[in-house]
Each structure stands twice: as C-alpha cells, then as structure tokens.
C-alpha cells in the first residue's frame, strides 16, 4: 500500500505529463483537452486544499513518571535511565533528564535573578540576630518561640500561628506568643469549655478543622475579638512529662488547606519546643542552685566584718537578688530606738509604682503586719485577690502579680520581713517558699546581731574601735560646753584632725591598714590633749578635739606640734615601715551662733588645709 509521500510523487508526475501534452501535441484537440484537464486539475487541488480542516497540534507527550523508591533501579552507572522487562530482550535506554532545561533557540538557559547589593548583610542580620541582653530566662524562651512561630506561619501560609499555655491548676488556657495578620487577637486567659482549644487539652489529641462555617466560627475559634472568616485550623497538644502543657495552633482563611500531613509536620515543631523547654528548665535549675549556694556562702562569710547598718543592708541586697526572680523587693526591719517596723531597703527593678524606704509598717490590716504578728510566711499567687493593703493604708500600689513575705524570726522574736513581689502570677512555688524558710535562720541571726549592735551603739558613748567619744555623744557634750563658754565668755576652740591620702596609701598593701592607722592616731591624740579637753571621732578618718580656755592661736601652736608628731609616727604594716600625715582645721567657739556654725567653720578650715596639699594646720579666725 502506497504511503503519503509516494502518492504525492505520482500526482505531481501526472500533472507534469498533462502539461507536456499541452506543449508538445500538434493536434488542436489534444491541446484544448489538456488545457481543460489542467484547469480542472488545479481547481480541484485548490478546492480540496482550502476545504480540508487544519490538522490540530499533536498533544504533548507526558514525561514518564518514575517511582522515587525504585528510581535507583533505573539509573545506569553512566547516568542513563533504563527500562527493562523481565524475560524479554526489549530494553529502552535514554539519558537521565537534566533538572536544568536546555533551549535550542538561544542555547543553554540560565535564569537571571535580581540580587540585592547587601544580600550578605541582610542574611547575616537574620542568621546572627542577638538575644536581647535585658531579657531573662523566660524572655529567652519567648524569643525562641517567636522565631519558631514565624517559620511555622510562613511555611503554611497561615493567618495566625499561636502558642498557648495550659494552666491545669486553674483550668484555663492563656496565650504566650503569637505571630498573626490580625489586630483582634485576645491576649487573655480562656476558660476550658467546648471549643477547639478545650477539646485538645481535655483529650490530648490533635484537632483538624476544614470548611468552618461563619455561623459557628465564634464558638470554635474563641481567641479573636471579632470573626476573621477563618475556614481552616490545626491545633496540636504539647506534651511535657506526660502532661499537656500547651497548644500549638495555626489557622487560615482558605478552605481545605490543611490535612493529616500538616498534623504530623507540626508534631516536629512541637518536639523542638519540648526540647527547648527541657534545656531551659535544666539550665535554669542549675543556675538557680549555683546562685543560691553562692548567696548562702556570701551571707555567712561577711558576718564577722559587718560594722554598721549600711553594710548589713548591702549584704542582704547583694545576695538576695540571686535567690529568686522578683521585680520589687523590700526588707522590713525592726528599729529598736523607735520601737517600730520600717522599710529599711526597697529595690524596684521595673520602675513600678511602689513604696519608698523608711515607711512605717501598720501591723493591723496589712499583709506585712500579719506576717510580723503571726510569724508565718504569706504567699499570694494573684495579688488581685488581696483583701488588705501590703504595707500601709496610705500606699498606692496598683500592679497585679504574686507576692511572698517571709518573717525573720530568731529566738521567738521577729526582727523583720523579707518581701518579694513579681509581675507574673504563680511566680513562687512551694519549693521556693521552703528554701527561703530554710535560710531565714541564718539571715535572722544577722538581723538579730544588727539590731542588738544598733541598740548597744545607741546606748554607748564611746566608739568601739578607738575608745573615744562617738559623734552622737561628742556633739551633745560640745553643745553643753558651747552654752557654758558663750555665757561666761571664756575662750574655747575646736580642732578637726583628718588623716591625709589614706585611700592612696591603701593600695600599697595587701590588706587594708586603715584600722591600725586610725587606732594609732587616736592613741596619740588621747595622750596629747589637755586634761580639760575632749576627743571624739566624727567619721572613719576624722577626729574632733575641744579645747577649754584656749584661743585658736594657742590651738594652732598645739596643732603644728601634733602634725609633726603624726608625720613622725612609724607603723609596721605587712613588714613595711610607713609614715602618714594629717591636716588640721581650727575654729573658735566664741562669736558663733550655734554649735553647727562651729563645726562648719572647723570643717572649712580643714578643707582649706587639705586643698593646699595636706599636712597643714589652718585657722579660720
């Protein structure tokens, strides 16, 4: 049977034969006949050619699909793909298709992308984003959670990606972190009812919703203020220690966008979250234990070196910060002189509207007062439920969180209260309370020593270190002497002696020589003052001397002699012989309106002597 090409050759040959007849025939009849046949022949060809419908393009041949599991069976070592039938010699071998298409018109096709000029910098900013230094452990976890939710939302083209906490004890669900396109998200707690979130935490099973009707959206989706036209949502439980502690959820405005595979994929995100929770918990417990141990050691170590009120408060402030996480702290102490409890130290980390220092505690009708009277700790998981004020009826504290108050009881006597407040609810556990109670015996003893020493110092007239009058009693006696000499118009003077440059000389030694030097100068002054004089210690390095019946000129001569003796005083400190100098300022008691004026003039003279290089005696009269 002839094929199409052979038919075309025969038709063309016939046409040429008729044309030849027309040109070479001598008979007119044959010429006319051949011309008629040619016209008819050409007419039929044109008619049939135009009447025939255009042949459609052949359908594209689909590429053969290769099963991923068996793909390696068809890949030849030379990069060819082979299809071979069993018990047959039939074999089709072709080249392995390239992932990059080749276009024969313009050669090999290479896509051209517009790269930003700062591509490297933008990528580095994302990949090396620093965790904010000011956030704590909870903040670091929230930072990680926000990044994970961002990835989840972008991967599934979600409207919102949200992480919820399940508060099992309170039977509530709260939003911890979210990434959303909406501004109507409810950032509050939800009661467990019959919605999607409640079903997840009650059954501990994933939940997939597709084709959500607008009429039931408000009942199923309760975490928006207003309807968002949500059509699909997937929520999966987050397990930790075999308990549902949270929910990971995504939603969308498209119908049937999620499936069973989405649940399994979100399970991998949940595993990342639980791993991070475990790492944060282990690290947090380890850090807290270490800090608490260090805090206990710091509490015990400086007990023997505490000499004044401020050092006690500094010890408490430095070491109490590492025991718990708190936003506001108050140390309430008993003042034996005033016979009342006051806030001796207040620390406010977040600039909250809180109380100040030296606030008197009302024992009746306050939380701290109840803690003092009962001698038992008090803990509130939600300060919104407080039936009374915290410290005083005049306080104005409006923030809500949780608080913990622990009394400092020693020998059946209450010396104060440790008060902690946190902006988060349920911030303090029973373990925190037990730990704090276990260390209050040490802290209570510190407070006992502090209040006892304070009471003794208030009753003692002499400085315990130098055995000279302390500032309180020296000023009282100086007031009496001022009234006497002013009434009788008897000459009297006041001299202030201060050791020069002792701070600079401290750095020359391995341990501080201050106490040894101060005691040596005090002993020298006691030996050199007249019998009618009076010696007192004003501060750590300054002494005041009262001279009865001596003019400032007479005291100036005495001061010059004393200045030389102090300069010649040799002290052995760490096997080194060292000398020290002193500056002296002198003022008269006569002609002054009060004792405060006398002290101010003597201090002014002392400052002038020190400004001129020290080791000088100056008289302001």
C-alpha angles and dihedrals in degrees: 000000000000118000126221096267093053091050091054091052093051092049091050092048092050091051092051090049092055090049090052090053089053093054102037104034114103097198115089091217092059092047092052092045093049091048092051091049091049092051092047091045093050091045092053091048092051093044094048093043095054095041094054112096117241113263111246122240112267112257115258113267108239117234114250112260115229121203111240092222094054098034093104089059091065099043111098120210090250092057095263126130117229132194112196128176121216117252090010135098092215110117133169116199124183139161119275107258114251120234089222112069121228119218113202094201098064101012125246111002117231116181115231115219126192104236118197113241091235097045093130094049093048092049092046091051090055098040096044100039109153123230108243109259095217095062122090132219093291090049092052091054091049089050090054091044093053092053092049093049090050090055091046094050094048094044094054098032088238128176091221137004112198138177118206130192119222109221097200097180093054096036093235141122121219134187113245103174137352144177111202146154091222132086093201100077113135108232095197143085125286129208117234106257131138103300130111096274093048092051091053095053094041097049098027089224133124116257126213122188124183129174095020109191119230090234093062100033093097092053096047100035108048102160096083126077092219136017113282100187090250110181102173134030136171124194127179129187122245113222127203123169088353092301130111102244100164151355130240112204141176128182137186141193091229124090122241093000094133131056143170090289088061091059092052091047092050088052087068090054089050090054090055090052094050091048091052092047090053092048093047092047094050092046093046094049091046093049093045092049092049093047093047091051091049090047092053091049090050090050092054099039102063097043093104094047099052109115107160145023096265093055090055091051091046091053091051093045095049096048104033091063092071097049098072142358108258139156098203129025133185129185110205115198136180115247107211094194093053094032094224142099117253137172101262095178131020125181120187112186099178100040089248125171095266140142128282134231125280091032112152114236119231107221095203123063098009135099094234091045090054090049091052096047097044096038089219131116120257125208129183119186092195119028090198085079094056110133093195141026121280104233112346139004091243095056120115108205114153108167121104128222136099133305140199126196121185123183123228102226123175125169090354091302125112114227100174149309135266107219124192128180129186129190090223123079119239089018096145123059131199089258090057090052093049092050093049091048090052093058098041090086089066093042092045090056089052090052090046091054091044096052092042092051090046091053093046092048090051090055098039120087097198135069108250094220103045101021092231127119115292119232094262097055095035090057091047092052091043089055090055093048091047091056091048099048092042091053094045095034092231118159114256134161141192125216128192119204121194128179112240128234095347093148091059092047092051091070090061092069136062091230132028114274093190098107094047093048095046091050092049093051091046091052091050093050092049090055094048105044119095120258090250092053130095128218126203139167114238099181140337096298104016131085129188123210126194117207117198118209093001126119122223089254091057091047090049090059090048090048094053091052091047092048091056092047092051091049090052092048108115119204127185110224117172092342092309128116109224136175129209136195135214138205123221131203123191132198135171124239093214118086094026123117096219145355089263089061090052092051091046092052093047090049090049091053090048092052091051090053091050093046090058091060101281130257089090140117118224131186120196094196 
